[in-house]
Amino acid sequence: MDDLRALGSAAYLSGDRESAIRALQAAHSLNVASGNRVEAARDADELAMLFTVTGEPAVGAGWVARAQRLAEGEPEDAAVRGHLLIHDMFRLLFSGDFAGMHAICERIEAIGRGTGDADLVAFALSSSGRALLYLGRVPEGLSRLDEAMVALATGEISPIMAGHVYCAMIEGCQEIADYHRMAEWTGVLTRWCEDQTGLVPFTGQCAVHRGQILRAHGSFHDALEELALAAERYAANGMDPAAGLALYERGEVLRTLGDLDAAEAAYDAAAGWGHEPQPGLSLLWLARGRTNAAVASVRRLLDEAHDPVMRSRRLGSAVDVFVAAGELDEAERASVELGTIAESFGCQAVTANAAYAAGLVALARGEPAASLTHFRLAWKQWIDLGARYDAARARVRIGLALRALGDPMSATSELSVAQRTFAELGADPARREVERLLATGLPDGLTAREVEVLRLVATGRSNPQIATELFLSEKTVARHLSNIFTKTGVTSRTAAATYAHQHDLA
């Protein structure tokens, strides 16, 4: 029987789901025939988990019922009881009873420590950590996740359980946008997967988490490659529903790059696999001018989100939509709530999102000085995280706040840096928005590049020097200077320098 169970594990890890099922069913039948009810219950439990994670929960529930019947009469602190409690834990998780989830994890951990079952201990630590996150006790939850990582390092945990625990911890960090932990643990998971020769399960999770990290850092095209790999590997392991997450993440990247049709197709495909395509789809509707649909959607999303983790993931997008729609009272309530959550979480990315949201509301209410403080905090946090796209978004709003405060030169400088960042990242919608803002904030129809040339002319630099400094050809500099003369009506470099000083462009 041990050989059959080992064969089942090996088959599952190599991606041969059907062989894994046959081996475990054979082991189960032999254990039942020999009267070994506890081992038969363990086989049934493993089959239940296998069917559940590969998209057949009804079949899995049937095996859970059989395992529970076979375990009748066993002591409450027996290891088999702890493994069966895992299914109860998932039921509480999906029902949103996070206090009950935490309590049952404590029970599983106690059984694991009492019986020396390292699988139970590691599972309980990671799951109780996530329960604490959902209860808003983020520092405690992260401490439990860190402890679970230590448990994994002992090497005493079975490969299948180790894979599940790794993924659970990374998903928890992703949900609260703790990118530092997420990146570190994704690296560990990737190395662990590479050490398991021929491994198929969990490699999809590796790819999707790498894609999420790349997206957060603004490496959008690399993220698309990883997300395509994730969807392919989920399908190879029979985890079609999990492919919905990869497709949603793909939609997020495509929306940022400006391919709205492809983004909408990705969101629709994600929804087809049962993954909520929000709040990304609401932001896509906003980009297409369907403001009323976006407002209705984010209101519904907030009504449905009850735990602080889920609300933290939706409130920032809600503020974007409410501000765009002129619903400033709703935007302010959402912003204040996000700020409160950020204080309790202590995570940089959530703090940045909250500061950015507060800045949007203040700027929309005509309070540029207050908004500037919030936007600069958001920019610093995102810079520290390596989130170039989000940091550039903050710079755009810093530029608008400076412009409203009567400092057009500083505003142009901030906007120009943001425009170059968006261009480097391929974020075309954001780049075009900044180009429009630069055009509307400059005198006589001058472009941002023409202002850069004019500023250097005012310092006395020659065309060759300007070309070197701006990485342009001398011919291009001459063309820009000709355009400047035409638009401003000046006829000499001296007059152009005077114009620059008169218009605060020098």
Secondary structure, 3 states (H helix, E strand, C coil): CHHHHHHHHHHHHCCCHHHHHHHHHHHHHHHHHCCCHHHHHHHHHHHHHHHHHCCCHHHHHHHHHHHHHHCCCCCCCCHHHHHHHHHHHHHHHHHCCHHHHHHHHHHHHHHHHHHCCHHHHHHHHHHHHHHHHHCCCHHHHHHHHHHHHHHHHCCCCCHHHHHHHHHHHHHHHHHCCCHHHHHHHHHHHHHHHHHCCCCCCCHHHHHHHHHHHHHHCCCHHHHHHHHHHHHHHHHHCCCHHHHHHHHHHHHHHHHHHCCHHHHHHHHHHHHHCCCCCCCHHHHHHHHCCCHHHHHHHHHHHHHHCCCHHHHHHHHHHHHHHHHHHCCHHHHHHHHHHHHHHHHHHCCHHHHHHHHHHHHHHHHHCCCHHHHHHHHHHHHHHHHHHCCHHHHHHHHHHHHHHHHHCCCHHHHHHHHHHHHHHHHHHCCHHHHHHHHHHHHHCCHHHCCHHHHHHHHHHHCCCCHHHHHHHHCCCHHHHHHHHHHHHHHHCCCCHHHHHHHHHHCCCC
